[in-house]
Amino acid sequence: MTTQDELRLLPWLGPEGKPCYLSTDDRDGYMSRLADNIESAQLDTAAELLKQATETLGDEQAGPEDVQLLAKELTGALRDVLRVATSRGHLLEVSEPHRI
């Protein structure tokens, strides 16, 4: 079993909006693969939103409602991407030897 330092931050929230963690030694297990797939989808969504943001902000016809909706969607995507980065950064720390 993994130690407390090796818990994986999962890409979804649990009850009451609290972070969820996975404790497993099997990085190819069902829950690990599920988390990987969800993280991949979240990153794809963020990339699509970035394209949409470029188009919307370059469109002189875009109204305040368009920009507000875009900002809301980008905020959610940024939250997801930061969770992915935190999780993957922690996995790198645990799996790689410390370099001096």
N, C-alpha and C positions, 0 to 999 in steps of 0.2 A: 504494500500500500504506500501511497505517497505521503510525504511529510507536509506540514502546513505550508512550507515555502513553495511546494510544488503544485498547489491547487491551481487549476486553470479557470480563469475568469471566462464565463460563458457569454455569448453574444445576445443574451436576453435577460430580462429582469424577472425576479421571482415575486412571490406574494408581497404586497405592500411596497412594490417598487424597489426592493432590495436586490443587490447583485447576487447572481447564482455562480457557484463554483463547482468544478468537477474534480473529484479525487480518483485517479486511476493511473495504473502503470501502463495501460494499453492505449497508445496513441492511435491505433487503428481500430479501436472498439467503436461500437455503434454511436455512443454519445459524442465521442471525439470527432467522428466523421460528420455527424449531424451539425455539430458546432462549426466545423470547417466549412461545410456547405452553406450554412447561414451567413457566416462571415464573408464568404465569397459573394453571395447575393447582396449583402450590404455594401460591399466595396463596388460592385457593379452598379448598384443604384446610385451611389455617390458619384461615380464617373458620369453616368447619364445626367444627373442633376447639374453637374459642372458644365456639361455641354448646353443644357437648357438655360443655365444662368448666363452663359456667354451670349446666347441668342436673345434672351429676354432683355438683358441690360443693353444690348446693342440695338434693340428695336425701339424706335422713337414713338411707336404707337402703343407700347406697353404702358398700361395705366398703373396707378398706385395699388390696385387690388392684385394685379399680376405680380408685382414686385413683393407685396406682402406675402402672398401665397408661396412664392419662390423662397423667400427668407425663412418661412416656417418649415418648408420641406428641407432646405439646406441645413437648418438647425438640427433637425432630426437625423439627417445623414451624417453630419459632423459628429454628433453624439455617438452614433454607431461606429464610425471610423475610429474615433478616439478609444472606444472600448476594444475594438479589434487590435489597434496598435498597442494598447496596454497589455492585452492578453498575449499577443505574439511577442512583444518585447520581454514579458516575464518568461515565456517559454524559452526564448533564446538565452536568457540569463541562467535558467535552470539546466539547459541541455549543453551549453558550451562551457568549457573550462575558463576560469577567469584569466584574463591576460594582463600582464603588467607592462 
